[in-house]
Amino acid sequence: MIASIKPSGGNTRGLLAYLYGPGRHDEHHDPHIVASFENFAMPDPGRDPTATLTELAHYLDEPVTLRNGEPGKPVTDHVWHCPVRAAPEDRHLSDAEWGEIAERIVRAAGIAPPGDDFACRWIAVRHADDHIHILATTVREDGRRPKRHNNGQRAGQECRQIERDYGLRQLATGDGTATRAPTQGEMHKAQRLGWEEPANQWLQDRIRAAIPHAANVEELFAYLQAEGVQIKIRRMPSGDPIGYVAARPGDLKANGQPNYIPGGKIAPDLTLPKLQARLDTGKPEEHPTARRNRPGTPWTRATDILDATTGGDDDGALGQSHIAALGELIEATSQSAPKELRAELRAATRTFARAQRSKVHAEDQTAADLRHAARDIINATTGPDGSALTAMLATLIWTAILAGRWHERHGHQQQTQAARQAAHHLQSAHDQAITPHLAGLTARQPKEEVRNTLAADVRAALPDHAERILADPNWPALATVIADAETGGHKPHQLLTEAAARRELTTARQPATVLLTRIQHTARNPAPNPRAEAARSRSTTGTSRATTQTPWSSQETAPFVSSNQARHRRR
């Protein structure tokens, strides 16, 4: 159940006309009052044909009229409007039940505290099966204004209790870090202008997409302006920024001026101070070029940093700072991945944005490393190869799962759900990316004898999961990856053990696929082979000897024979 308090100005008669009218799409049926303040003594225009909306409006406004007749500033914002809506799957509620719910909402919100004989006047109108509208005039009978501080939060908490008491769908409790839902006016404006989303959501998406491109807020604002977002920055006399507003092109006020929205109203974590804390954190990089020139690609380096962040299958090291930076890495991936994956990755980015915000604030070097990795991916000149992309997506999935567990431990219900939904979108992108890769690996699977040898390795290294791994449809592809890694000098038992330590397999949908991506990432470089290196060293010395002797003895050839072949011969 959702109670959404809306500012409605000072036109009581106008709001009544909407509540008792047909609605914008003839969706209002049988409007009538289901509850009201204690001494309500007016006929219901929905039931009495002689009653008028004007008379009802005057009656509700009487305390306001009396106060405005006294010296002082008149009250012009006295209309309090609160639609209360049940979930689509909730059972049908009777008029009596809706009346009880309305009374609980106005008590919780401070409109009509229990036992207060001088509370505000209010009514609750029902014109549909699934919701009511509460209208109140916010001048008390004694002429004072009600105490409405945090009335939306208090009404929401009462809704959670109502859900339990009436057996309705139970929504997650908020913590004050959610973004503001678009108003009906904003949604109708977007529809009229042919936009897919209101200006507020459009701006939020553009700002989040720009963050991986910037190292500080000045770069961020410059990038946004280059992308067509209208930005106005408030500055101190020193030139330092102290705030900003943003507008979507074509979003104009009635006077034709851009409809600028403050950053804090776009999203709670997009205020200037929070953007500065996010972008300007940590020590400045001294050698960014050296970091980008490290071995591997931006995607393999990002996977390594994610591994360090998660610390294996223990989510204790994953804090709020890591989760906020993880959102930027998902955003960077959605911009750099192949086109066919971007829809799911953008959905993951938008969903995970809710998981990035909580009351917990922290920052450390690992989070800064994640942000550097996001910028490196954005600035990469070439796209990822299939194995590097699937390995990073698999690690992002596991990190998002750990983020959800972290939020769940801290009681952040909305963030927990957001992290789980983001993991679902990431899984869909991963499945789409890995399908052709798996087909290629399966097509060149090793012979049955080699597969049997590798199966024995699986049983020895991972006895608790071996049967599920070997029954996985992608076991032949995993066998190919292990065989390739062993040819490169890696030990199968060690690879399997390390891969399982990075991601617990009990909850894995396809354990063979999880191991496959982990092992490909770990074994992407050949393992050091002292015997092979010694042989190569001998081959480069003594040129005359090389021309008169057979280059390699049978013993020196052994390091280059597939370990699988050698083990099969021994068997």
Secondary structure, 3 states (H helix, E strand, C coil): CEECCEECCCCHHHHHHHHHCCCCCCCCCCCEEEEECCCCCCCCCCCCCCCCHHHHHHHHHHHHHHHHCCCCCCCCCCEEEEEEECCCCCCCCCHHHHHHHHHHHHHHHCCCCCCCCCCCEEEEEECCCCEEEEEEECCCCCCCCCCCCCHHHHHHHHHHHHHHHHCCCCCCCCCCCCCCCCCHHHHHHHHHHCCCCCHHHHHHHHHHHHHHHCCCHHHHHHHHHHCCCEEEEEECCCCCEEEEEEECCCCECCCCCECCEEHHHHCHHHCHHHHHHHHCCCCCCCCHHHHHCCCCCHHHHHHHHHHHHHCCCCHHHCCHHHHHHHHHHHHHHHHHCCHHHHHHHHHHHHHHHHHCCCCCCCCCHHHHHHHHHHHHHHHCCCCCCHHHHHHHHHHHHHHHHHHHHHHHHCCCHHHHHHHHHHHHHHHHHHHHHHHHHHHHHHHCCCCHHHHHHHHHHHHHHCCCCHHHHHHCCCHHHHHHHHHHHHHCCCCHHHHHHHHHHHCCCCCCCCHHHHHHHHHHHHCCCCCCCHHHHHHHHHHCCCHHHHHHCCCCCHHHHHHHCCHHHHHHHHC
